[in-house]
Amino acid sequence: MEARLVPEHGFNIQFVRIGGLNRVGLRKQMQTALQLPASIVAARTILKRFGAQAVFSTGGYVAGPVMIAAILSRIPVVVMEPNAVPGLANRRVAPRVYRALLGFEAARAWFPAAKCEVTGLPVRAEFFAVSPKRGGPFTVLITGGSRGARTLNRASRESWRLFHERQSPVRIVHQSGPAEYEALAAEFSAAGLEGEVVPFLRNMAAAYGEADLVIARAGAGSVNEIAAAGMPSVLVPLPFAADDHQRKNAEAFLARGAARMIFDREMTGERLFEEVEKLRTNPAELDAMRARVREFARPGAAERAADVMEEAASRAGSFKKV
């Protein structure tokens, strides 16, 4: 995605060839190990050509060679770790970072205490401006991200008959992703329910503003947007996420009463229907969830990250180059 979006917005982009190490087979690990030295050299060359004075990373295996190259070149590294448990790359460089900007308090355990702070993940201002919906039918927003989520698509489809048979006064807005959109849209049209199935929502903040409840995965972007908008939610962690970080994100919300959580394997149409009905008929619980989830909202994360980067860059001269 970035290969298209970054040039479209007028920014230069450079690529480093590297594979993953975490949750991959032995063959892939060996291929990555063989790639790593050349990837570090390539990253170091790019950093030198750019005259980099600081490096900012959100982790992921592709960031590994760049962070190692920066550390070897004595360039300050600022990491933003948006999940409750850091990814493998960020864990490996944790002792050597200039500063770690965290999305969750739980992630502090992985970084030197003096070098980390909880800033949250940068979220667009319009999410913080979302007001609780008042009036109209109880609206459930189901989203598995831009590509959709097969489990949520299946469970949503299975629930439509139940909502119709029980005459539940709900409106369903379901972002399906492009792959299953046509089939789901046709079935929803025949289900006799209010709402719509769409392949992609371009204005997610506006969709939140029209919803009473969100059902979503528990990736860092989703949970931070949900917190910023103060949305009650049912989180369904992706079971194959690296280090099971989505489950840990959801559990952090669950522990504070800020969201409900359903395991992917338990997410059926009947379970979806039951959770929605429990919350629809309990407005006090919805209000409590709105208040509790906003405790995770941290406006100004982007501004704080920029300040830390400028500070790190100003210190670059004090790091002896090798």
DRENPAMI-832349 format. One record per residue: residue in one letter; x, y, z of N, C-alpha, C, O in turn. Coordinates in steps of 0.05 Angstrom, whole numbers, plus 5000, padded with zeros to 4 digits. Layout:
REM DRENPAMI-832349
AXYZXYZXYZXYZ ...
REM end
This chain:
REM DRENPAMI-832349
M501649765000500050005000501750255000501250444986 E503850255016505550495018507050544992507750774986 A507550334977508950374951507350544932508450674915 R504750544936503050714919502450984933502551194920 L501750974959500851214972503051424977502551664974 V505451324984507551514991508351684967508451934969 P508951564943509551734920507251914911507652134902 E504751814914502451974907502352234923501352444913 H503352234947503352474964505952634963506452804979 G507652564944510052724939512452664956514252834957 F512452434969514752364986516452154973515451984958 N519052164978520851964968520651714985520151725009 I521051484973520851234987523151054978523651034954 Q524450914997526550734991525750455002524350435022 F526650244989525849974997528349815006530549844996 V527849655027529849475037528749195036526549145044 R530349005025529348735021529948575047532248535055 I527748475059528048315084525548155088523348245080 G525747925100523447765107522947755137524447885152 G520947615146520247595174521847385188522947205176 L521947405215523147205232521247075252521546855260 N519147235259517247145279514847005267513747105247 R514146775278511846625269512046545239510046555225 V514446475231514846365204516346105206517446045227 G516445955185517745695186520845725186521945935182 L522145495191525045495193526345585167528245735167 R525245505144526345575118526345875115528245995106 K524046005122523746295120525646435139526846635131 Q525946325163527846445182530746445171532246635174 M531446225158534146195147534546395124536646515121 Q532446415107532646605085533046895095534647045085 T531546955116531747225128534447275140535647485137 A535547065154538147095166540347145145542147295150 L540047015122541947055101541647335088543647455079 Q539147435088538647705076539647925095540348145085 L539647875121539948095140542548255137542348505137 P544848145134547248305131547048505107547748735110 A546248405084545948575061543848795065544149015056 S541748725079539548915085540549135103539849375100 I542249065123543349265141545149455126545049695130 V546849335109548649505093547149695075547749935072 A545049595062543349755044542049985060541950215051 A540949915084539650115100541650325110541050565110 R544050235117546050425126546850615104547350855109 T546950515079547650685056545450895052546051125046 I542950805054540750995050540851215072540451455066 L541251135097541351335119543651535114543251775119 K545851435105548151615100547551805077548152045079 R546251705056545551865033543552085041543752315031 F541752015058539752215067540852405088539652615093 G543152335099544152505121542352485145541952685159 A541352245151539452215173540652295199542752205206 Q539152455214540052535241538452385263539252395286 A536252265255534652105274532951915257532351965234 V532251685269530651485256528151435273528251395297 F525851435260523251385273522151125263522151085238 S521350945280520350685272517950605288517750655312 T516050475274513750355287514050055288512049915294 G516449955283516949675286516149515261515749625240 G515949255265515549075242518148975232520249105234 Y518048735219520648615210522148785190524548775189 V520648935174522049105154523649325167525549435155 A522949395191524349615206526949515219528649675226 G527149245222529449135236532149225224533849335239 P532649185198535249265187535749565189538049655193 V533649725187533950015188534750105217536550265220 M533449985237534150055264536949965272538450105285 I537649725263540349625268542449805254544449875266 A541849885229543750055215544050325229546150435230 A541850435240541950685254543550655279545250835285 I543150445294544650405319547650375313549250485327 L548350225292551150195285552350455276554750505280 S550750625264551650895255551451105277552051345272 R550651025301550351215323548251435317548651665324 I546151355303543951535298541751475318540951245321 P540651675332538551615352536151495340535251575318 V535051295353532651145344530351205363530551155387 V528151305352525651345367523751135357523151125333 V522650965374520650765366517950845377517750945399 M515950795361513150825370512050545371511650415350 E511450445394510350175398507350205404506650275427 P505550145385502750205389501249985404498950025412 N502449745407500949515418501749475447503749575458 A500049315461500549255489503049085493504249105514 V503748935473506348785474507948855449506848845427 P510448935452512049015430512548785410512648555418 G512948855385513648655365516648575369518048705384 L517348375354520048255357522248465351524148485366 A521948625330524048815323524349025345526649085352 N522149125355522449325377523449205403524949345417 R522848955408523848835432526948805430528348835450 R527948735406530748695403532348955406534648945417 V531349175398532849425400532149585425533249795429 A530249485441529249635464531449765481531149995489 P533549615488535549735506537149965493538450125506 R537049985466538750175452537150415441538350585427 V534650435446533050655434533650915449534350925472 Y533251135434533451395447530951455463531051555485 R528651385451526051415466524051215454524051165430 A522351115472520150935463517551075470516951135493 L515951115449513251235452511251015451511050885431 L509650975472508050745475505050795473504051015479 G503650595463500750615462499350505487497050585492 F500650335502499450205525501450215548503850185544 E500450245572502150235596503549975598505849955608 A502249755590503449485593506049465578507749295585 A506449615557508949595541511349705555513649665546 R510949855577513249975591515249755600517649805602 A514149515606515849305617518149225599520049105607 W517949295573519849205553522049405548524049345534 F521749655558523649865552524849985578523649965599 P527250105576528450235599526550445610525450605594 A526050455636524050625648524550925641522651075636 A527051005640527651285635527351365606527451605599 K526951165588526851225560524051185547523851205523 C522051135563519451095551517251265564517451355587 E515251325548512951475557510551385541510751305518 V508151395553505751315539504551565525503651755538 T504651555499503551785483501051705467499651885458 G500551445464498451365446499451365418501651445412 L497751275400498351275371497051515358494751585365 P498451655340497151885326494551805313494351615298 V492451955319489751915309488752175298489152385311 R487452175276486452425264484552565283483052445298 A484652835281483153005300480152945299478752975319 E479052875276476252835274475152605291472852605298 F476852415298475952205316475452315344473552225358 F477152495353476752615380474252795381473252855402 A473352875357470953055356468352905355466253025354 V468452635353465952475351464352495377465452465399 S461852565374460052585397458252335399457652215378 P457452255423455652025425453152065409451852285410 K452351865394449951885378447451895396447251755416 R445652065388443152095403440752065384440652205363 G438951885390436551845373437051665350439251595343 G434851595337434951425314435251135322435551075346 P435150945303435450665309438150595320440150735314 F438250395337440850305348442550195325441850005312 T444850325321446450265298449050125306450450205323 V449449895293451849735297453649755273452849695251 L456149845278458149855257459949615260461249585280 I460149455239461849215238464049265218463449305194 T466449255227468749305208471049125214472049105237 G472048995193474348825196476748955183478748815176 G476649225179478849365166478349385136476349285126 S480249505122479849565094479549315077478149315056 R480749095085480448835070478148665080477548465068 G476948755102474848595114476048375131478448325131 A474348235145475248005162473247785158470847815162 R474347555149472547325142470747245165468447185161 T471847235190470247155213467947355218465747265223 L468547605216466447805221464347805198461947835203 N465247755174463347735151461547495155459047515151 R462647265163460947035167459047065191456647005188 A460047165213458347195237456147405232453847365240 S456847615218454747815211452647695194450247735200 R453447555173451447425156449647235172447147235167 E450747075190449146895205447247035225445146925232 S447947275233446347415253443847555240441947605255 W443847605215441747755202439047625206437047755212 R438947355203436447215207435347245235432947275240 L437247245255436347275283435247545289433247575302 F436647755279435648025283432848065270431148195281 H432547935247429947965233427747815247425547915251 E428347565255426347395269425447515295423147495303 R427447625310426747735337425748025335425148155355 Q425648125310424748405305426248605322425148795333 S428848565323430648745338430849005323431449005299 P430449235336430449495322433349595318434149795330 V434849455302437649535298438049615269436649535251 R440049775265441049845238443849755237445449805255 I444549605215447249495213448749615190447749625167 V451149715196452949815175455349635176456849625196 H455849495154457949285154459949345132459249355108 Q462449395140464649425121465749145116467049035133 S465349045092465948765086468748725074469748495074 G469948935063472348895046471348815018469048735015 P473048844998472248804970471648514963470048464946 A473048314975472948044966470147924969469247784950 E468747974990466147854995463848054992461547984999 Y464448284983462448504983459948424967457748454978 E460248344943457848304926455948094937453548134937 A457047864947455347654958454047754983451647704987 L455447885001454347985026452248195021450148195034 A452748375003450848594997448248484987446048574994 A448448274969445948154958444348014980441948044981 E445747874998444347735020443147935039440947885050 F444548155045443548345064441048475053439148535068 S440948535027438648655015436148485018433948585020 A436548225019434348035021433647975051431747825056 A435248075069434948005097432748165111431848085133 G431848375100429648535112430548705135428848775152 L433048785136434048955157434849225147435349265124 E434749415166435649695159438649705159439949585177 G439849855141442749885140443849835113442449855093 E446449765112447849715087450349565091451549565113 V451249435070453849305068455549475048454549525026 V457949555056459649705039462349575037463149445057 P463749605015466449475013468549625029470349505040 F468249885031470250055045468950315054467350435041 L469750395078468750655089471050855088473150825101 R470651065072472751265069472951455093475051565099 N470651495106470651675129469751525154467451525161 M471651385166471051225189470151385213468451295228 A471151625217470351795239467351855236465951855256 A466451925212463651975208461951725213459751745224 A462951495206461451245211461251195241459151105250 Y463351255256463251235285461051415296459551345315 G460951665285459051855295456151775291454351875305 E455651595272452951505267452351235280450251115276 A454251125296453950855308453650875338454551065351 D452350675349452050645378454050435389454750445412 L454950255371456650035379458349955356457449955333 V460949895361462749815341463649525346464249455369 I463649355325464749095327467149085308466849125284 A469549025319471949055303474148875313473948755334 R476248855296478748725305480048905326479049125332 A482348815337483548955358486449045352488149045369 G486849105326489449215318489849495331487949615340 A492349585331493049835344491450065332490450235347 G491250085306489750305293486850305302485750515309 S485550065302482750055309482250135337480450295343 V483750025356483250075384483850365392482450485409 N485850485379486350765384484250955373483551155385 E483150885350480951045339478451005356477051205360 I477950765365475650715382475850875408473950995417 A478250885419478651035444478351335439477051475455 A479451435417479251725411476351805407475552025416 A474851635395472051705389470151635413467851705413 G471251505433469651435457467451235450465151265459 M468051035433466050845424465950595441467950465446 P463550515449463150245460463750035438463150085415 S465049825446465849635425465849345435466049295459 V465649165415466148885419468548815402468348835378 L470748735414473248695400473648395395473148225413 V474348325371474748045363477648025353478148065329 P479547965370482347965362482947765340481947535340 L484647845321485647665301487447455314489447525326 P486847195311488346995327491146955316492846835330 F491747045291494246985279496147225280498347225268 A495347435295497047675296499647605311499747445329 A501847735302504447675314504447725344503347925354 D505547535359505747545388502947565401502747645424 D500847495386498147515396497447795407496047825427 H498647995393498348265404495548375404494848545421 Q493848285385491148385385489548285409488048445421 R490048045418488747945442489548115466487848185483 K492148185468493048335490492048625490491548745510 N491748735466490548995463487648985474486849155490 A486148785465483348755473483148715503481348815517 E484948545514484848485543485448735559484348765581 A487148915549487649165564485049335566484549455587 F483549345544480949485545478949335563477549455579 L478949065560477048905576477548935606475648955621 A480048945614480748965642479749225655479249235679 R479449435639478449685649475449725644474349945649 G474149525634471249545628470749735604468549845602 A472649765587472449945564471449815539470849955520 A471249555539470349405515469549125523470349035545 R468048985506467648705509469548565489470448685470 M470148305494471848155477470647885471469647755489 I470847805446470047535438472347415422473447535404 F473147175429475247035414474246965386471946915382 D476146975368475346925340473946655337471946635322 R474846455351473646185348470846175360469345995353 E470046365376467446375389465546565375463246585383 M466446705355464846915342463046785321463946735298 T460546735329458546635311456346835308456247035322 G454446785290452246965287450546985312449647195319 E450146755326448646755351450046915372448747075387 R452646885375454147035395454147335389453847495407 L454447405363454347685356451547805363451448025375 F449447655356446747755362446447785392445347995401 E447347595408446947615437448447855449447347995466 E450947895440452548125451451248385444451148575460 V450348415419449048665411446548715427446048935436 E444848505431442348545446442848605475441448775487 K444948485487445548545515446248845518445348975537 L447748945500448649225502446449415493446149635504 R444949335472442849515463440749565485439649785486 T440249365501438249395522439449485548438049485569 N441949565548443249665573444749925567447149925566 P443250145564444550395557446450495579448350635572 A446050415604447850505625450650375620452650515625 E450650125612453249995606454650125583457150155583 L453150195562454350335539455550605548457750675539 D454150755565455251005574457750965590459651115588 A457750755607460150695623462550625605464750705610 M462050465584464150395566465250635551467650655547 R463550825544464451075531466351225550468451325541 A465651245575467351385593470051245598472151365599 R469850975601472350825607474250815583476650825586 V473150795559474950765536476351025530478551025519 R475151255537476551505533478951535550480651705545 E479251375571481651375588484051295571486351355579 F483651145550485851055532486451255510488451235497 A484751465507485151655486487251855494487251965516 R489151905476491352095481491752275458493252215439 P490352505458490752705437493552815438494852815459 G494452905415497153025414499452835411501752905414 A498852585404500952385400502852455378505252425380 A501752555356503452625332505252855339507652855332 E504153055353505753285361508053215380510253305377 R507353035399509452945417511552785403513952825409 A510852615384512752465369514652645353517052605352 A513452855341515053045326517053195344519353235337 D516153265368517953405387520253225395522553305396 V519652965400521752775408523752735385526152715390 M522752725361524452685338526352925334528752895329 E525253165338526953405336529053405358531353485353 E528253325381530153315403532353105397534753155402 A531552875387533452665380535352765359537752715360 A534352895338536052995316538053195326540253205317 S537153355346538953565356541253435372543353565376 R540753195382542853055397544652885380546652775390 A544052865354545452685336548452735336550052555334 G549152995338552053065337553552965361555952935360 S552152895383553552805407553952505406555352385423 F552852365385553252085381555552045363555452125340 K557751915372560051875356559451685333558551455338 K559951775308559551605285561651395283563951435291 V560951165271562850945266562850875236564350705228 
REM end
